[in-house]
């Protein structure tokens, strides 16, 4: 070890101290580097010293583009989950006996029909075990009963009026519990208002009905029939 130190000292002196005319001016950084090198070299010959080179860990930053893609993916997943929940709520809301948001009336049934000379007048409702027509018997769903809502279709003109509702896209919902809605049954009755095709004589009237399948324990107080078409909504109290 001493032999190597002497050798290094000789080399150092030869390089940096040879000739008084040639003077090397070192910067602080160069002096620090030389001192560190000499210390490391001396310690390397110490049997109890183990030189270890520790490289500082560099913080790996995610590219900005990758981070942006991850954020957009998370946002898309959240929107998809939200859309799925809304879809489930909508499907549930369209089912018979479902709960929907409150609706406000901005028209009456006659205005929703929109046929000049024709007016619609609520007559009554009735609860039945079945409904018999000239062609067949209409039955309720299992364990339920039928609720039949009747209207007069009145022609105030002096000429006959044709009423065609099959393609009118009018929606009917029976509000039986301040937010619980039931849609009418699909029937082939010639008086079914949803698909009514009829001619009303001058100054005369005809009957139109809607048929619902409702629970037998249904409380009929406070029932409303909600009739809507596009932006128009009419509410008829069933009593």
C-alpha positions as CSV (number, residue, x, y, z in Angstrom):
1,X,0.0,0.0,0.0
2,X,2.8,2.5,1.0
3,X,4.5,1.7,-2.3
4,X,1.5,2.6,-4.3
5,X,1.0,5.8,-2.4
6,X,4.5,6.9,-3.0
7,X,4.1,6.1,-6.7
8,X,0.9,8.2,-6.9
9,X,2.6,11.1,-5.1
10,X,5.5,11.0,-7.5
11,X,3.2,11.1,-10.5
12,X,1.1,13.9,-9.0
13,X,4.2,16.0,-8.4
14,X,5.6,15.3,-11.9
15,X,2.4,16.5,-13.5
16,X,1.4,19.5,-11.4
17,X,4.7,20.7,-9.8
18,X,7.2,20.3,-12.6
19,X,8.8,23.6,-13.7
20,X,8.2,26.9,-11.8
21,X,7.4,28.7,-15.0
22,X,4.3,26.5,-15.8
23,X,1.6,27.1,-13.2
24,X,-1.8,25.4,-13.4
25,X,-4.7,27.3,-11.9
26,X,-7.5,25.0,-10.9
27,X,-11.1,25.9,-10.3
28,X,-12.9,25.0,-7.1
29,X,-14.7,22.2,-8.8
30,X,-11.5,20.7,-10.2
31,X,-9.9,20.9,-6.8
32,X,-12.9,19.1,-5.2
33,X,-12.8,16.4,-7.9
34,X,-9.1,15.8,-7.4
35,X,-9.5,15.6,-3.6
36,X,-12.3,13.2,-3.9
37,X,-10.4,11.0,-6.3
38,X,-7.3,11.0,-4.1
39,X,-9.4,10.1,-1.0
40,X,-11.1,7.3,-2.9
41,X,-7.8,6.0,-4.2
42,X,-6.3,6.0,-0.7
43,X,-9.2,4.3,0.9
44,X,-9.4,1.7,-1.8
45,X,-6.2,0.2,-0.3
46,X,-7.8,-0.1,3.1
47,X,-8.8,-3.7,3.8
48,X,-11.7,-2.5,5.9
49,X,-13.1,-0.2,3.3
50,X,-15.5,-1.3,0.6
51,X,-16.1,1.2,-2.2
52,X,-19.7,1.4,-3.2
53,X,-21.0,3.4,-6.1
54,X,-24.5,4.6,-5.5
55,X,-26.4,5.9,-8.4
56,X,-29.2,8.3,-7.5
57,X,-32.6,7.0,-8.5
58,X,-34.1,9.1,-11.2
59,X,-37.8,9.8,-11.0
60,X,-39.5,8.4,-14.0
61,X,-42.2,10.7,-15.2
62,X,-45.0,9.4,-17.2
63,X,-45.3,11.0,-20.6
64,X,-47.9,13.8,-20.6
65,X,-49.7,12.0,-23.5
66,X,-49.9,8.7,-21.5
67,X,-51.3,10.6,-18.5
68,X,-53.9,12.3,-20.6
69,X,-55.0,9.0,-22.2
70,X,-55.4,7.4,-18.7
71,X,-57.5,10.4,-17.5
72,X,-59.7,10.2,-20.6
73,X,-60.2,6.4,-20.2
74,X,-61.2,6.9,-16.5
75,X,-63.7,9.6,-17.6
76,X,-65.1,7.4,-20.3
77,X,-65.6,4.5,-17.9
78,X,-67.4,6.8,-15.4
79,X,-69.7,8.1,-18.2
80,X,-70.4,4.6,-19.3
81,X,-71.4,3.5,-15.8
82,X,-73.6,6.6,-15.5
83,X,-75.3,5.9,-18.8
84,X,-75.9,2.3,-17.8
85,X,-77.5,3.4,-14.6
86,X,-79.7,5.9,-16.4
87,X,-80.7,3.2,-18.9
88,X,-81.7,0.9,-16.1
89,X,-83.8,3.6,-14.5
90,X,-85.5,4.4,-17.8
91,X,-86.4,0.8,-18.5
92,X,-87.8,0.5,-15.0
93,X,-89.7,3.7,-15.4
94,X,-91.4,2.4,-18.6
95,X,-92.6,-0.8,-17.0
96,X,-96.1,-1.3,-15.7
97,X,-96.4,-0.2,-12.1
98,X,-93.2,1.8,-12.3
99,X,-92.4,5.1,-10.7
100,X,-91.7,8.2,-12.9
101,X,-91.2,11.9,-12.3
102,X,-94.1,14.2,-11.7
103,X,-95.7,15.7,-14.8
104,X,-97.5,19.0,-15.2
105,X,-100.6,19.6,-17.4
106,X,-100.3,22.2,-20.2
107,X,-103.3,21.1,-22.3
108,X,-106.6,19.2,-22.1
109,X,-107.5,15.9,-23.8
110,X,-109.3,17.7,-26.7
111,X,-106.2,19.8,-27.4
112,X,-103.9,16.7,-27.4
113,X,-106.3,15.0,-29.9
114,X,-106.1,18.2,-32.0
115,X,-109.0,17.5,-34.4
116,X,-111.2,20.5,-35.2
117,X,-114.8,19.9,-34.1
118,X,-114.0,16.9,-31.9
119,X,-113.9,17.2,-28.1
120,X,-113.2,14.5,-25.5
121,X,-115.2,14.2,-22.3
122,X,-114.4,11.9,-19.4
123,X,-117.5,9.8,-18.4
124,X,-116.6,7.2,-15.8
125,X,-114.4,4.3,-14.8
126,X,-115.4,0.7,-13.8
127,X,-113.7,-2.3,-12.2
128,X,-114.4,-5.7,-13.8
129,X,-113.3,-9.3,-13.8
130,X,-113.2,-9.2,-17.6
131,X,-114.4,-7.2,-20.5
132,X,-116.7,-8.8,-23.1
133,X,-117.0,-7.4,-26.7
134,X,-118.8,-8.7,-29.7
135,X,-115.9,-10.9,-30.7
136,X,-113.9,-12.0,-27.6
137,X,-113.4,-11.7,-23.9
138,X,-110.6,-9.5,-22.5
139,X,-109.0,-10.9,-19.3
140,X,-106.7,-9.1,-16.8
141,X,-103.2,-10.2,-15.8
142,X,-103.1,-13.1,-13.3
143,X,-104.3,-12.1,-9.9
144,X,-105.5,-8.7,-11.1
145,X,-108.7,-7.0,-12.3
146,X,-109.6,-4.7,-15.2
147,X,-110.1,-1.0,-14.9
148,X,-112.0,0.5,-17.8
149,X,-111.9,4.3,-18.4
150,X,-114.7,5.6,-20.7
151,X,-114.8,8.8,-22.8
152,X,-117.4,10.5,-25.0
153,X,-116.1,11.5,-28.4
154,X,-118.2,14.5,-29.3
155,X,-118.6,16.0,-32.8
156,X,-119.8,19.6,-32.6
157,X,-119.8,20.2,-36.4
158,X,-122.8,19.9,-38.7
159,X,-120.9,17.4,-40.8
160,X,-119.4,14.0,-39.8
161,X,-115.9,13.9,-38.6
162,X,-113.3,11.2,-39.1
163,X,-111.1,10.4,-36.2
164,X,-107.9,8.4,-36.8
165,X,-105.7,7.8,-33.7
166,X,-103.7,4.7,-34.8
167,X,-100.7,6.8,-35.9
168,X,-101.2,9.7,-33.6
169,X,-98.6,8.4,-31.1
170,X,-100.5,9.5,-28.1
171,X,-99.3,8.0,-24.8
172,X,-101.6,7.0,-21.9
173,X,-100.5,6.3,-18.3
174,X,-102.7,5.7,-15.3
175,X,-101.3,7.3,-12.1
176,X,-102.6,5.1,-9.4
177,X,-100.5,6.2,-6.4
178,X,-99.0,9.7,-7.0
179,X,-96.1,8.4,-9.0
180,X,-96.9,4.7,-9.8
181,X,-97.9,4.4,-13.4
182,X,-99.6,1.7,-15.4
183,X,-99.9,1.5,-19.1
184,X,-103.1,0.3,-20.9
185,X,-103.5,-3.2,-22.2
186,X,-103.0,-4.0,-25.9
187,X,-106.5,-4.8,-27.2
188,X,-108.3,-5.3,-30.5
189,X,-111.4,-3.5,-29.3
190,X,-112.9,-1.2,-32.0
191,X,-113.4,1.4,-29.2
192,X,-109.8,1.4,-27.9
193,X,-108.6,5.0,-28.0
194,X,-105.0,4.0,-28.8
195,X,-105.9,2.6,-32.2
196,X,-109.3,4.2,-32.8
197,X,-110.5,4.5,-36.4
198,X,-114.0,5.9,-36.5
199,X,-116.4,8.4,-38.0
200,X,-118.5,10.5,-35.7
201,X,-121.9,11.7,-37.3
202,X,-122.7,15.4,-37.2
203,X,-123.8,16.7,-33.9
204,X,-123.4,13.2,-32.4
205,X,-121.0,11.3,-30.2
206,X,-119.3,7.9,-29.9
207,X,-117.6,6.0,-27.0
208,X,-113.8,5.4,-26.6
209,X,-112.2,3.4,-23.8
210,X,-108.9,2.5,-22.3
211,X,-108.4,-0.8,-20.4
212,X,-105.9,-1.3,-17.6
213,X,-104.9,-4.4,-15.6
214,X,-104.6,-3.3,-12.0
215,X,-104.1,-5.0,-8.6
216,X,-107.2,-6.2,-6.9
217,X,-106.3,-4.3,-3.7
218,X,-105.9,-1.0,-5.7
219,X,-107.1,2.1,-3.9
220,X,-109.0,4.2,-6.5
221,X,-108.9,7.5,-4.7
222,X,-106.8,10.2,-6.3
223,X,-106.2,8.4,-9.6
224,X,-105.2,10.4,-12.6
225,X,-104.9,9.6,-16.3
226,X,-101.9,11.2,-18.0
227,X,-102.3,11.8,-21.7
228,X,-99.3,13.1,-23.7
229,X,-98.3,13.8,-27.2
230,X,-95.0,15.5,-28.1
231,X,-94.8,18.6,-25.9
232,X,-98.5,18.5,-24.8
233,X,-99.7,16.8,-21.6
234,X,-103.2,16.5,-20.3
235,X,-104.2,15.1,-16.9
236,X,-107.7,13.7,-16.3
237,X,-108.9,13.0,-12.8
238,X,-110.4,9.5,-12.6
239,X,-113.3,9.5,-10.1
